[in-house]
């Protein structure tokens, strides 16, 4: 009889412990989701603010705009953002003038690339801070890349911020390369978003955008927590973006969900740092 009571009491303690573990895990998941969502919203707000200044003189997006972007100190204050830039739509006939103007403004080697002739280009003409990584991207026509182009078209046609799929950023100059992504907000000659799709396509003059290094963007999500209760794996389709280091191979809990990032869906697996059922049972027995 005593053995039966002992087993029943142990089972009860284990159930109670398991329920408490589950509640802690779910609370940690929700808190982390909230933190990630808040980070994304903050960065979208920064792009919106830069866009608001860029539309004041969209065909010459330098001067005051560059000074404002520099004042944001994006790499110091917003982890994962490689910079904030502007690309402008240029016709084939205006390409030589743009390159000459940029060279005169202090970019002696500026050229739009790739050099393949086409009817129009989307040339990066601003990217701050102008460190060695971002200098490597100046003049690049992002519209020539299929993954970037899909996001740019979505931003153009909807008038809303649009995230790209995973890419290797042009700024990845070193041997260790992180997966990256970009978020675009459209610039229209009207200064506001036109009401129809046809008007948005014809009025587009460029984009304010931000390139992100995925690991840097996601590593700081737990803030000052020394030992968070959970970790996560994030992927975009078949492409892995990030995995929290040192996760257990037999986690107590796993939960899957999705996060919307500027119109693109990220798949997330939330993983507890506690080990599997055996560890909880041992804890329950020890508690009893």
C-alpha positions in Angstrom: 0.0 0.0 0.0 2.8 2.3 0.9 4.4 1.7 -2.5 1.2 2.5 -4.3 0.8 5.8 -2.3 4.4 6.6 -3.0 3.9 6.1 -6.7 0.7 8.1 -6.8 2.4 10.9 -4.9 5.3 10.8 -7.2 3.1 10.9 -10.3 1.1 13.9 -8.8 4.3 15.8 -8.2 5.6 15.0 -11.6 2.4 16.1 -13.2 2.4 19.4 -11.3 6.1 19.9 -12.2 5.4 19.2 -15.8 2.5 21.6 -15.9 4.7 24.3 -14.3 7.5 23.6 -16.8 5.0 23.9 -19.7 3.6 27.2 -18.4 7.2 28.6 -18.0 8.0 27.5 -21.5 4.9 29.0 -23.1 5.5 32.3 -21.2 9.0 32.3 -22.4 7.9 31.7 -26.0 5.4 34.5 -25.9 7.9 36.9 -24.4 10.4 36.1 -27.0 7.9 36.4 -29.8 6.9 39.8 -28.4 10.6 40.9 -28.3 11.2 39.7 -31.8 8.0 41.4 -33.1 9.0 44.6 -31.3 12.4 44.6 -32.8 11.0 44.1 -36.3 8.5 46.9 -35.8 11.2 49.3 -34.5 13.3 48.7 -37.6 10.3 49.2 -39.9 9.6 52.5 -38.1 13.2 53.6 -38.8 12.8 52.9 -42.5 9.5 54.8 -42.6 11.2 57.8 -40.9 14.0 57.8 -43.5 11.5 57.4 -46.3 9.6 60.4 -45.0 12.8 62.5 -45.4 13.8 60.9 -48.7 10.6 61.9 -50.5 11.3 65.6 -49.9 13.9 65.5 -52.7 13.9 61.9 -54.1 15.9 62.5 -57.2 18.9 63.8 -55.2 18.8 61.6 -52.1 22.0 62.9 -50.4 22.9 65.9 -48.2 20.4 66.2 -45.4 19.3 62.6 -45.8 22.8 61.2 -45.5 23.3 63.3 -42.4 20.1 62.1 -40.9 21.0 58.4 -41.5 24.4 58.9 -40.0 22.8 60.4 -36.9 20.8 57.3 -36.3 23.9 55.2 -35.7 22.1 52.2 -37.0 24.9 49.7 -36.5 25.3 50.7 -32.9 21.7 51.1 -31.9 20.0 48.5 -34.1 21.7 45.1 -34.0 21.9 43.3 -37.3 21.3 46.3 -39.6 24.2 46.6 -41.9 23.1 50.1 -42.9 20.3 52.1 -44.5 20.4 52.9 -48.1 18.6 54.4 -51.1 18.4 53.0 -54.6 17.0 55.0 -57.5 15.4 54.1 -60.8 17.5 55.1 -63.7 16.8 54.8 -67.4 19.5 53.6 -69.9 19.7 57.1 -71.3 20.4 58.7 -67.9 22.9 56.1 -66.7 26.1 57.9 -67.8 24.9 61.2 -66.1 24.2 59.4 -62.8 27.7 57.7 -62.8 29.3 61.1 -63.6 27.4 62.8 -60.9 28.3 60.2 -58.3 32.0 60.3 -59.2 31.9 64.1 -58.9 30.4 63.7 -55.4 33.3 61.7 -54.1 32.9 58.2 -55.5 35.6 58.1 -58.2 35.1 54.4 -58.9 31.3 54.5 -59.0 29.6 52.5 -61.7 26.3 50.7 -61.9 26.7 47.0 -62.0 26.2 44.4 -63.4 27.1 46.2 -66.6 24.7 44.2 -68.8 22.6 46.7 -70.9 18.9 46.9 -69.9 16.1 49.5 -70.3 16.4 50.7 -66.6 18.4 50.2 -63.5 18.0 50.3 -59.8 21.3 51.7 -58.5 22.3 52.0 -54.9 23.4 55.7 -54.5 23.2 55.9 -50.6 24.3 53.4 -48.1 25.3 54.6 -44.6 27.4 54.2 -42.6 29.9 54.2 -45.5 32.3 51.6 -44.1 34.3 49.1 -46.3 31.4 46.7 -46.4 28.8 49.2 -47.6 31.2 50.8 -50.1 31.3 47.4 -51.8 27.6 47.6 -52.5 27.5 51.2 -53.9 26.2 51.1 -57.5 24.8 47.6 -57.3 21.5 47.0 -59.2 19.6 44.8 -56.8 16.8 44.4 -59.3 19.1 42.0 -61.3 18.9 39.4 -58.5 15.8 37.3 -58.5 15.3 37.1 -54.7 15.8 40.8 -54.1 13.7 41.6 -57.2 10.7 39.7 -55.8 10.7 41.8 -52.6 11.2 45.1 -54.6 8.3 44.3 -56.8 6.1 43.4 -53.8 7.0 46.7 -52.1 6.4 48.7 -55.3 3.0 47.1 -56.0 1.7 47.3 -52.5 3.2 50.5 -51.2 4.3 48.7 -48.0 7.6 47.4 -46.6 8.6 44.1 -48.1 11.3 41.7 -46.8 13.3 39.5 -49.2 14.1 35.9 -48.9 17.5 34.8 -47.7 20.5 36.2 -49.7 24.2 36.6 -49.3 24.7 40.3 -48.9 27.1 42.1 -51.3 28.7 43.4 -48.0 29.8 39.9 -47.0 33.5 40.3 -47.9 35.1 38.0 -45.3 35.4 34.2 -45.3 32.7 33.7 -42.7 29.4 34.8 -44.4 26.1 35.1 -42.6 22.8 34.6 -44.2 21.1 37.9 -44.9 17.9 39.5 -46.0 16.7 43.0 -47.0 13.6 45.1 -46.3 12.5 47.6 -48.9 10.1 50.6 -48.7 9.1 52.2 -52.0 9.7 55.8 -53.0 7.2 57.4 -55.4 7.5 60.7 -57.3 4.2 61.7 -55.9 5.6 61.7 -52.3 2.7 59.5 -51.2 1.5 56.1 -52.2 -0.6 56.2 -55.4 -4.0 54.7 -55.1 -3.8 52.2 -58.1 -1.4 49.5 -59.0 -0.7 51.1 -62.4 0.0 54.5 -60.8 2.3 52.9 -58.2 4.3 51.2 -61.0 4.7 54.3 -63.1 5.4 56.6 -60.1 8.2 54.5 -58.6 11.5 56.3 -58.4 13.4 54.0 -56.0 13.5 52.4 -52.6 14.7 53.1 -49.1 16.0 49.8 -47.8 18.0 48.1 -45.1 20.3 45.0 -45.4 20.4 42.7 -42.4 22.9 40.1 -41.3 20.5 37.4 -39.8 22.8 36.1 -37.0 23.5 39.6 -35.7 19.8 40.5 -36.0 18.7 37.5 -33.9 21.5 36.9 -31.4 20.6 39.9 -29.2 17.0 39.1 -28.8 17.3 37.9 -25.2 18.9 41.1 -24.1 20.8 40.7 -20.8 19.5 37.2 -19.9 22.5 35.1 -19.0 20.7 31.8 -19.4 17.4 32.0 -21.3 14.9 29.2 -20.7 14.4 28.7 -24.4 16.1 29.0 -27.7 14.9 28.9 -31.3 15.5 27.9 -34.8 14.4 30.2 -37.6 14.1 29.4 -41.3 12.7 31.0 -44.4 11.3 28.1 -46.4 14.2 25.6 -46.9 16.8 28.2 -45.9 18.0 28.2 -42.3 18.5 31.7 -40.9 19.6 31.1 -37.3 19.8 28.6 -34.5 20.5 29.4 -30.9 23.8 27.9 -29.8 24.1 25.0 -27.3 20.5 23.7 -27.4 19.8 20.3 -25.9 19.4 17.3 -28.2 16.4 16.1 -26.2 14.5 19.2 -25.2 11.6 19.0 -22.8 9.3 21.1 -25.1 9.2 22.1 -28.7 6.7 24.4 -30.3 6.4 25.6 -33.9 4.9 28.8 -35.1 5.3 31.5 -37.8 6.3 35.2 -37.7 5.4 37.7 -40.3 8.4 39.9 -41.3 7.3 42.6 -43.7 5.0 40.3 -45.6 7.3 37.3 -45.5 6.8 34.3 -43.3 9.5 32.9 -41.1 9.1 29.5 -39.6 10.2 29.2 -35.9 10.8 26.2 -33.7 10.9 27.3 -30.1 13.0 24.9 -28.0 13.2 24.6 -24.2 16.7 24.4 -22.7 15.5 21.8 -20.2 16.1 18.2 -21.1 13.4 15.6 -21.7 10.9 13.8 -19.5 13.5 11.8 -17.5 15.0 14.9 -16.0 11.6 16.2 -14.9 10.8 12.8 -13.4 14.0 12.8 -11.4 13.2 16.3 -10.2 9.8 15.2 -9.1 11.1 12.2 -7.2 13.7 14.3 -5.5 11.1 16.8 -4.6 8.9 14.1 -3.1 
